[in-house]
Amino acid sequence: MIRLLLLWPLSLFGLLFVVPVAISGVWWSLQDRPGSWRAADWGPSGVLPTAAEVPGAAIHVLAARTGGAKGAVSVHSWIVLKGEGAGSWTRAEVVGWGAPVRRDAYAPDARWYSNTPEIVGSVTGEAAAALIPEVEAAIAGYPWSGRGDYVIWPGPNSNTFVAHILREVPGIGLTLPPHAVGRDFTGPGATALRDAGGDLHVSWSGLVGFSAGPRAGLELHLLGQVFGVDILHPALKLPGIGRIGLPAT
């Protein structure tokens, strides 16, 4: 009986977390990747139009696979925005060197370690114009913006930054992909918070926890990876692999 009680959670852990990560790892090992950051392509990808082609306001959340072995299980995310009539995009993100929060360090839709980004979700027009001041306030209020605050795993890192914005500005209507390692870091030790959109997040240093609510759906968090179900926009959230189902917005 004791053996069965131990076997059940181990089997569930393997099915929900180990198998998807293993599949992603095999896929990643077959990809053609640059040998170093110096050899990588960091230029524009063409995913976004130029700001001149977009007369109205817009907010985009983008993510691209990271470099090296960690690209098998994680993406790097950032946020891009422009006000109505603005002639250029503004890109905001966190990096792991110097002052963490950066503006326009790369092109708005630049490749990350040669990996083409995907648009996680967008808000445009009048809705975006109304939300941009909230986004700017969330950027200014990011709690881990000091030199030395960045921690690659379990966070706070680049995905912690974007997840913070999405929790503070629920009108964007998004959560980051399940393989955005660091997205669930909400502080050291045991934390529990209900964000501005009503989602509940319970975590221990971003290593283990869960989220539940209208945007998060139902999620289990373990070692920076997420297994979950999006209810409003039906989809599975798989560790290492990402989202499978309807678009997030």
BELRA-V15386 format. One record per residue. N is the residue number from 0. RES is the residue in one letter. PHI is phi in whole degrees, -180 to 180 (* if undefined). PSI is psi in whole degrees, 0 to 359 (NA if undefined). Layout:
n=N res=RES phi=PHI psi=PSI
n=N res=RES phi=PHI psi=PSI
//
This chain:
n=0 res=M phi=* psi=315
n=1 res=I phi=-62 psi=319
n=2 res=R phi=-62 psi=320
n=3 res=L phi=-66 psi=321
n=4 res=L phi=-64 psi=327
n=5 res=L phi=-80 psi=325
n=6 res=L phi=-68 psi=323
n=7 res=W phi=-62 psi=307
n=8 res=P phi=-66 psi=327
n=9 res=L phi=-66 psi=320
n=10 res=S phi=-67 psi=318
n=11 res=L phi=-64 psi=317
n=12 res=F phi=-59 psi=316
n=13 res=G phi=-64 psi=317
n=14 res=L phi=-68 psi=317
n=15 res=L phi=-83 psi=329
n=16 res=F phi=-119 psi=309
n=17 res=V phi=-67 psi=314
n=18 res=V phi=-62 psi=310
n=19 res=P phi=-60 psi=320
n=20 res=V phi=-65 psi=320
n=21 res=A phi=-64 psi=317
n=22 res=I phi=-62 psi=315
n=23 res=S phi=-64 psi=322
n=24 res=G phi=-64 psi=319
n=25 res=V phi=-64 psi=314
n=26 res=W phi=-59 psi=316
n=27 res=W phi=-65 psi=324
n=28 res=S phi=-66 psi=341
n=29 res=L phi=-93 psi=354
n=30 res=Q phi=-82 psi=149
n=31 res=D phi=-84 psi=114
n=32 res=R phi=-127 psi=151
n=33 res=P phi=-67 psi=152
n=34 res=G phi=-77 psi=340
n=35 res=S phi=-157 psi=169
n=36 res=W phi=-66 psi=331
n=37 res=R phi=-67 psi=328
n=38 res=A phi=-86 psi=353
n=39 res=A phi=-79 psi=156
n=40 res=D phi=-91 psi=120
n=41 res=W phi=-114 psi=16
n=42 res=G phi=-86 psi=174
n=43 res=P phi=-58 psi=144
n=44 res=S phi=-101 psi=342
n=45 res=G phi=84 psi=7
n=46 res=V phi=-67 psi=323
n=47 res=L phi=-104 psi=146
n=48 res=P phi=-71 psi=166
n=49 res=T phi=-68 psi=157
n=50 res=A phi=-61 psi=327
n=51 res=A phi=-65 psi=335
n=52 res=E phi=-83 psi=355
n=53 res=V phi=-123 psi=93
n=54 res=P phi=-69 psi=328
n=55 res=G phi=-86 psi=176
n=56 res=A phi=-72 psi=154
n=57 res=A phi=-157 psi=148
n=58 res=I phi=-131 psi=129
n=59 res=H phi=-128 psi=138
n=60 res=V phi=-107 psi=125
n=61 res=L phi=-120 psi=156
n=62 res=A phi=-151 psi=144
n=63 res=A phi=-141 psi=150
n=64 res=R phi=-57 psi=144
n=65 res=T phi=-82 psi=181
n=66 res=G phi=-94 psi=169
n=67 res=G phi=65 psi=199
n=68 res=A phi=-63 psi=330
n=69 res=K phi=-68 psi=344
n=70 res=G phi=-64 psi=342
n=71 res=A phi=-69 psi=336
n=72 res=V phi=-127 psi=1
n=73 res=S phi=-150 psi=154
n=74 res=V phi=-114 psi=163
n=75 res=H phi=-107 psi=133
n=76 res=S phi=-121 psi=157
n=77 res=W phi=-155 psi=172
n=78 res=I phi=-125 psi=140
n=79 res=V phi=-126 psi=137
n=80 res=L phi=-150 psi=161
n=81 res=K phi=-155 psi=143
n=82 res=G phi=-81 psi=168
n=83 res=E phi=-60 psi=129
n=84 res=G phi=78 psi=358
n=85 res=A phi=-66 psi=142
n=86 res=G phi=-89 psi=359
n=87 res=S phi=-151 psi=156
n=88 res=W phi=-82 psi=153
n=89 res=T phi=-114 psi=127
n=90 res=R phi=-109 psi=130
n=91 res=A phi=-126 psi=136
n=92 res=E phi=-162 psi=176
n=93 res=V phi=-118 psi=138
n=94 res=V phi=-124 psi=171
n=95 res=G phi=-96 psi=15
n=96 res=W phi=-138 psi=147
n=97 res=G phi=65 psi=212
n=98 res=A phi=-70 psi=123
n=99 res=P phi=-61 psi=316
n=100 res=V phi=-81 psi=122
n=101 res=R phi=-123 psi=148
n=102 res=R phi=-116 psi=128
n=103 res=D phi=54 psi=39
n=104 res=A phi=-72 psi=336
n=105 res=Y phi=-136 psi=169
n=106 res=A phi=-59 psi=152
n=107 res=P phi=-53 psi=323
n=108 res=D phi=-118 psi=32
n=109 res=A phi=-62 psi=148
n=110 res=R phi=-66 psi=152
n=111 res=W phi=-118 psi=114
n=112 res=Y phi=53 psi=42
n=113 res=S phi=74 psi=359
n=114 res=N phi=-91 psi=127
n=115 res=T phi=-71 psi=130
n=116 res=P phi=-74 psi=159
n=117 res=E phi=-115 psi=149
n=118 res=I phi=-84 psi=112
n=119 res=V phi=-68 psi=320
n=120 res=G phi=-178 psi=163
n=121 res=S phi=-143 psi=156
n=122 res=V phi=-132 psi=135
n=123 res=T phi=-133 psi=168
n=124 res=G phi=71 psi=215
n=125 res=E phi=-63 psi=325
n=126 res=A phi=-62 psi=317
n=127 res=A phi=-65 psi=318
n=128 res=A phi=-59 psi=322
n=129 res=A phi=-71 psi=332
n=130 res=L phi=-89 psi=338
n=131 res=I phi=-57 psi=317
n=132 res=P phi=-60 psi=325
n=133 res=E phi=-68 psi=321
n=134 res=V phi=-63 psi=315
n=135 res=E phi=-63 psi=322
n=136 res=A phi=-66 psi=321
n=137 res=A phi=-67 psi=322
n=138 res=I phi=-62 psi=313
n=139 res=A phi=-63 psi=331
n=140 res=G phi=-94 psi=8
n=141 res=Y phi=-59 psi=123
n=142 res=P phi=-77 psi=350
n=143 res=W phi=-121 psi=56
n=144 res=S phi=-101 psi=4
n=145 res=G phi=-87 psi=158
n=146 res=R phi=-59 psi=133
n=147 res=G phi=89 psi=354
n=148 res=D phi=-75 psi=334
n=149 res=Y phi=-67 psi=133
n=150 res=V phi=-134 psi=122
n=151 res=I phi=-62 psi=324
n=152 res=W phi=-153 psi=133
n=153 res=P phi=-88 psi=6
n=154 res=G phi=130 psi=172
n=155 res=P phi=-79 psi=133
n=156 res=N phi=-137 psi=199
n=157 res=S phi=-61 psi=322
n=158 res=N phi=-75 psi=330
n=159 res=T phi=-60 psi=319
n=160 res=F phi=-61 psi=308
n=161 res=V phi=-68 psi=321
n=162 res=A phi=-62 psi=323
n=163 res=H phi=-59 psi=314
n=164 res=I phi=-62 psi=316
n=165 res=L phi=-67 psi=329
n=166 res=R phi=-73 psi=323
n=167 res=E phi=-78 psi=336
n=168 res=V phi=-124 psi=76
n=169 res=P phi=-65 psi=343
n=170 res=G phi=-63 psi=340
n=171 res=I phi=-68 psi=330
n=172 res=G phi=76 psi=28
n=173 res=L phi=-129 psi=157
n=174 res=T phi=-124 psi=157
n=175 res=L phi=-71 psi=160
n=176 res=P phi=-58 psi=156
n=177 res=P phi=-65 psi=339
n=178 res=H phi=-99 psi=25
n=179 res=A phi=-90 psi=81
n=180 res=V phi=-59 psi=130
n=181 res=G phi=105 psi=348
n=182 res=R phi=-62 psi=332
n=183 res=D phi=-100 psi=8
n=184 res=F phi=-77 psi=117
n=185 res=T phi=-120 psi=12
n=186 res=G phi=140 psi=162
n=187 res=P phi=-72 psi=148
n=188 res=G phi=73 psi=201
n=189 res=A phi=-79 psi=127
n=190 res=T phi=-135 psi=150
n=191 res=A phi=-145 psi=124
n=192 res=L phi=-145 psi=150
n=193 res=R phi=-110 psi=118
n=194 res=D phi=-78 psi=181
n=195 res=A phi=-64 psi=340
n=196 res=G phi=-98 psi=1
n=197 res=G phi=97 psi=358
n=198 res=D phi=-75 psi=140
n=199 res=L phi=-98 psi=133
n=200 res=H phi=-128 psi=122
n=201 res=V phi=-121 psi=129
n=202 res=S phi=-151 psi=154
n=203 res=W phi=-117 psi=97
n=204 res=S phi=55 psi=28
n=205 res=G phi=74 psi=7
n=206 res=L phi=-94 psi=325
n=207 res=V phi=-149 psi=142
n=208 res=G phi=166 psi=198
n=209 res=F phi=-157 psi=162
n=210 res=S phi=-134 psi=150
n=211 res=A phi=-153 psi=137
n=212 res=G phi=159 psi=184
n=213 res=P phi=-64 psi=325
n=214 res=R phi=-93 psi=320
n=215 res=A phi=-75 psi=334
n=216 res=G phi=69 psi=229
n=217 res=L phi=-121 psi=125
n=218 res=E phi=-136 psi=142
n=219 res=L phi=-112 psi=134
n=220 res=H phi=-115 psi=136
n=221 res=L phi=-151 psi=118
n=222 res=L phi=55 psi=35
n=223 res=G phi=90 psi=353
n=224 res=Q phi=-105 psi=160
n=225 res=V phi=-133 psi=133
n=226 res=F phi=-116 psi=130
n=227 res=G phi=-163 psi=179
n=228 res=V phi=-132 psi=124
n=229 res=D phi=-87 psi=123
n=230 res=I phi=-91 psi=316
n=231 res=L phi=-69 psi=322
n=232 res=H phi=-121 psi=84
n=233 res=P phi=-48 psi=123
n=234 res=A phi=-167 psi=154
n=235 res=L phi=-93 psi=143
n=236 res=K phi=-112 psi=115
n=237 res=L phi=-115 psi=134
n=238 res=P phi=-57 psi=136
n=239 res=G phi=75 psi=326
n=240 res=I phi=-91 psi=313
n=241 res=G phi=116 psi=207
n=242 res=R phi=-96 psi=134
n=243 res=I phi=-127 psi=113
n=244 res=G phi=149 psi=209
n=245 res=L phi=-69 psi=154
n=246 res=P phi=-58 psi=153
n=247 res=A phi=-68 psi=334
n=248 res=T phi=-133 psi=NA
//
